[in-house]
């Protein structure tokens, strides 16, 4: 059962500075966003693969960030996605 959220009833909202040390994948996603759509697509594909490996107990949770970082920087340095076909090819790498 979902509760309705009435923003008019909330008196104060508090926001904290993001802790990129604790949430390193969030920083990586923001960086990819700033680098352009090729980076976000590459990160999405690599993250799908690394999370799949984690769920199959082949890597540790902390390895997800390491793998994503390495693959993103390596693929982004020589790969530019210009078409939907390029994206499909990336998904098969």
C-alpha positions as CSV (number, residue, x, y, z in Angstrom):
1,X,0.0,0.0,0.0
2,X,1.4,3.4,-1.0
3,X,0.9,6.5,1.2
4,X,0.2,9.8,-0.5
5,X,2.9,12.3,0.0
6,X,1.5,15.8,0.5
7,X,4.4,18.3,0.0
8,X,2.2,21.1,1.5
9,X,2.2,19.3,4.8
10,X,6.0,19.1,4.9
11,X,7.5,22.1,6.7
12,X,11.1,21.6,5.9
13,X,13.2,19.6,3.6
14,X,16.8,19.0,4.3
15,X,19.5,18.1,1.8
16,X,23.0,17.0,2.5
17,X,26.1,17.3,0.3
18,X,26.6,14.1,-1.6
19,X,29.3,11.7,-0.3
20,X,31.1,10.6,-3.4
21,X,33.5,8.5,-1.4
22,X,30.6,6.4,-0.1
23,X,28.6,6.6,-3.4
24,X,31.4,6.4,-5.9
25,X,29.2,5.0,-8.7
26,X,27.0,8.1,-8.4
27,X,30.0,10.3,-9.1
28,X,30.9,8.1,-12.0
29,X,27.3,8.5,-13.4
30,X,27.5,12.3,-13.1
31,X,30.9,12.3,-14.8
32,X,29.5,10.2,-17.6
33,X,26.5,12.5,-18.0
34,X,28.9,15.5,-18.3
35,X,31.0,13.6,-20.9
36,X,28.0,13.1,-23.2
37,X,25.6,10.5,-24.4
38,X,28.2,8.0,-25.5
39,X,29.6,7.9,-22.0
40,X,26.2,7.3,-20.4
41,X,25.4,4.5,-22.9
42,X,28.8,2.9,-22.3
43,X,28.4,3.1,-18.5
44,X,24.9,1.6,-18.7
45,X,26.1,-1.4,-20.7
46,X,29.1,-1.9,-18.5
47,X,27.1,-1.5,-15.3
48,X,24.6,-4.1,-16.5
49,X,27.3,-6.6,-17.1
50,X,29.2,-5.9,-13.8
51,X,26.0,-6.1,-11.8
52,X,25.1,-9.3,-13.5
53,X,28.5,-10.8,-12.5
54,X,27.9,-9.6,-8.9
55,X,24.5,-11.2,-8.7
56,X,26.1,-14.4,-9.9
57,X,28.7,-14.2,-7.1
58,X,31.6,-13.8,-9.6
59,X,32.8,-10.4,-8.3
60,X,32.4,-8.5,-5.1
61,X,30.1,-5.5,-4.8
62,X,33.0,-3.1,-4.5
63,X,34.4,-4.4,-7.8
64,X,31.4,-2.9,-9.7
65,X,32.8,0.6,-9.4
66,X,36.3,-0.5,-10.4
67,X,35.1,-2.4,-13.4
68,X,32.8,0.4,-14.5
69,X,35.5,3.0,-14.2
70,X,38.1,1.0,-16.1
71,X,35.8,0.1,-19.0
72,X,34.3,3.5,-19.2
73,X,37.6,5.3,-19.5
74,X,39.0,2.7,-21.9
75,X,36.0,2.4,-24.2
76,X,35.3,6.2,-24.2
77,X,38.9,6.9,-25.3
78,X,38.4,5.2,-28.7
79,X,34.7,4.6,-29.2
80,X,32.2,7.2,-30.3
81,X,28.6,6.1,-30.6
82,X,27.0,7.8,-33.7
83,X,24.1,5.5,-34.5
84,X,21.8,2.9,-33.0
85,X,23.8,0.2,-34.8
86,X,26.9,1.4,-32.9
87,X,25.0,1.0,-29.6
88,X,23.9,-2.6,-30.6
89,X,27.5,-3.4,-31.4
90,X,28.7,-2.1,-28.0
91,X,26.2,-4.3,-26.3
92,X,27.8,-7.4,-27.9
93,X,31.3,-6.5,-26.8
